[in-house]
Amino acid sequence: MRRTYVWRRLDEPGMEVAHVESLSRATGTQIARTYEARWRLEDGRLHLQVDEDRRITVELGDADFFDLFASPFFNSLPVMRDGLLEAGPPRDYVMQFVTLPELEVLRSAQRYEPRGERVVRYSSGSFSADIDFDADGFVVLYHGFLERLWPRNRATSP
């Protein structure tokens, strides 16, 4: 079953729409102040296009997951796979991280610390933030950075 999610940035103008078929098969579009990016996740590959002229395909290799700048869909992958919605020990991952709009591919050490009540503390390097998830494991609020517009979170919607 295909689901559509829409998030907006809180720190500057921007948004993302993701169409999710499964944790390994999804497409998305990001619109930001300085770029438009399209991505497609399938079969262990992340296909990316920025504006009309730049494209890359990234292989997962021995990384745990992909991560794409300003894409909350990718924050959901470890949370869903490893059941991080309830309090528990922190989990460390190595991500294939892609910067936007540069399309630079970096290996990124990231920590996800389940704090309970569907909140996870995300950290990488000196940066950390709490991320709230819905019962299915999709991002509702990435504190100070992104919030979901659709579907609305049932717990906070009238």
Secondary structure, 3 states (H helix, E strand, C coil): CCEEEEEEECCCCEEEEEEEEECCEEEEEEEECCCEEEEEEECCEEEEEECCCEEEEEECCCCCEEEECCCHHHHHHHHHHHCCCCCCCCEEEEEEEECCCCCCEEEEEEEEEEEECCEEEEEECCEEEEEEECCCCCEEEECCCEEEEECCCCCCCC
